[in-house]
Amino acid sequence: MFEYYPNNQERQRVQETLFHEKQTIIENCLFGVDINPNSVKICQLRLWIELLKNAYYKL
């Protein structure tokens, strides 16, 4: 697990890069098929929530 330290420039850069890579994957690389179309939307929402839980913050 990558720990977030806002005062460390290198760790801030790594955290921002990880965030943007995960964001790109969620937006462009995940596709789902289900009998209930809402199931796919719920899965995407859960991924966004997980991404935001581990997001970087600017001071």
C-alpha positions as CSV (number, residue, x, y, z in Angstrom):
1,M,0.0,0.0,0.0
2,F,1.3,3.4,-0.9
3,E,1.1,5.9,1.9
4,Y,0.4,9.5,1.2
5,Y,2.8,12.2,2.5
6,P,1.7,15.6,1.1
7,N,5.0,17.3,2.0
8,N,7.1,15.0,0.0
9,Q,7.3,16.1,-3.7
10,E,8.4,12.7,-5.1
11,R,5.6,10.9,-3.3
12,Q,3.1,13.5,-4.4
13,R,4.2,13.0,-8.0
14,V,3.9,9.2,-7.7
15,Q,0.5,9.5,-6.1
16,E,-0.8,11.9,-8.9
17,T,0.5,9.5,-11.5
18,L,-1.2,6.5,-10.0
19,F,-4.4,8.4,-9.6
20,H,-4.4,9.4,-13.3
21,E,-3.5,6.0,-14.5
22,K,-6.3,4.4,-12.5
23,Q,-8.7,7.1,-13.7
24,T,-7.8,6.3,-17.4
25,I,-8.4,2.6,-16.8
26,I,-11.8,3.2,-15.3
27,E,-12.9,5.6,-18.0
28,N,-11.5,3.9,-21.1
29,C,-10.5,0.3,-20.5
30,L,-13.4,-1.3,-18.6
31,F,-16.4,-2.8,-20.4
32,G,-19.2,-4.8,-18.9
33,V,-22.2,-6.8,-20.0
34,D,-25.0,-7.9,-17.7
35,I,-28.6,-8.7,-18.0
36,N,-29.3,-5.7,-15.8
37,P,-27.5,-2.7,-17.2
38,N,-27.6,-1.0,-13.8
39,S,-25.2,-3.7,-12.5
40,V,-22.4,-2.4,-14.8
41,K,-23.1,1.1,-13.6
42,I,-22.9,0.0,-10.0
43,C,-19.6,-1.7,-10.6
44,Q,-18.2,1.4,-12.2
45,L,-19.4,3.5,-9.3
46,R,-17.7,1.2,-6.8
47,L,-14.4,1.6,-8.7
48,W,-14.7,5.4,-8.7
49,I,-15.4,5.3,-4.9
50,E,-12.3,3.1,-4.4
51,L,-10.2,5.5,-6.5
52,L,-11.4,8.5,-4.5
53,K,-10.7,6.8,-1.2
54,N,-7.0,6.6,-2.1
55,A,-6.8,9.9,-4.0
56,Y,-4.1,12.5,-3.5
57,Y,-4.9,15.8,-2.1
58,K,-3.3,19.2,-2.8
59,L,-2.7,21.5,0.1
